[in-house]
Structure formats: structure tokens, C-alpha cells
Amino acid sequence: MKNSIKALVVVALLAIAGMANAQSSANANATANATIICPISIIDNATQGNLEFGTIVNGPSGGTETVTAAGVSSFTGTGVSGYTGSAPHNAPHAAHFTVGGQSGFNYSVATTLVTDFGSGVTLTGLTNSQGTQATFASTPVGCVTNQMTVGGTINFGSAAGGAYTAQINVAVAYD
């Protein structure tokens, strides 16, 4: 009987030791994932044109010219029109940009005036063909581009003749 009690004690101690070893360590696996996307970018397609109001014939009390993001020009003000004579001149058109990024992703667009024309001539009503939110096409998968145009309104009052230049900024960012 002493041997049986000793055997039971030994078995119990071995079981407890085994349980202690089983609970002293454990492990599990996890998966590491990453999705890398194309950087967002915007390029001024100056070869297709910056925002151009063209050559304007001013009226006696000034006016405005609007060039839409689609490139359509219209005037307000008595006697105000676009010059269509034979002397060299620029025709009105919207500014052109290429926006690059990841297919299927959304992005925001902000169009702001950096430097105005000056001398009583102002640039207002900046609009772009993408609005404030846009989405890259979902196909093909990968890096894709969208074309975007920008228009605005020049307010020139009874400004003196001359060449006027303003600067706009178009910024894009992933949402």
C-alpha cells in the first residue's frame, strides 16, 4: 500500500508539473498586411493653356468676362467684348491640369487665388471641372489620371489698358 501511495503521489506530481509546463508558454501567428497606393499629383498642362481671358475690348464703364471650366467665354458691361481683329491675340480658354492617383480612390480639390491682377482688376469665381470632390476611375487598376480644367471671372471696371497677370493654385489631396 505504501508503494501504491508513493506511486499516486509521483503520478500527481508529474501531472501538476506537466500542467505547469503547458501553461508557462503559448504562441499564435498573425498576418502583416500593407496596401501601397500611387502618390497623388497635379500637373499644370501649360501646353494646353493656362486660364486665358484673351484680349478684351473694354466699354466706357468696365465690365466682366467669365471663362467657364468648359472654356466658354461670356461678357457683361456696355460695349465690352473679346477682340477678334487681325492683330495677334489670345483666345479665351480654361486652364488645363492632369491629376494622378490610385484607381478608385476619392480626392478633394481646392482652387484658390494666390496673387490677384492688381490695379483695380480682380479675379473671382474660380471653378473647376471636378468640383470639390472627385474619384479616380476604378479601372484600370493602379495609377490613373483625370483631366481637370479651371475657369474664373475677371472684373476690370474702367481699368487702364495693359497686360494683367494673376496666379491661381490648385491643390489635390486624398480623402
Helices and strands as residue ranges (DSSP letters): H 2-23, E 41-44, E 56-57, E 64-67, E 73-76, E 81-82, E 95-102, E 106-115, E 122-128, E 133-135, E 143-155, E 167-174
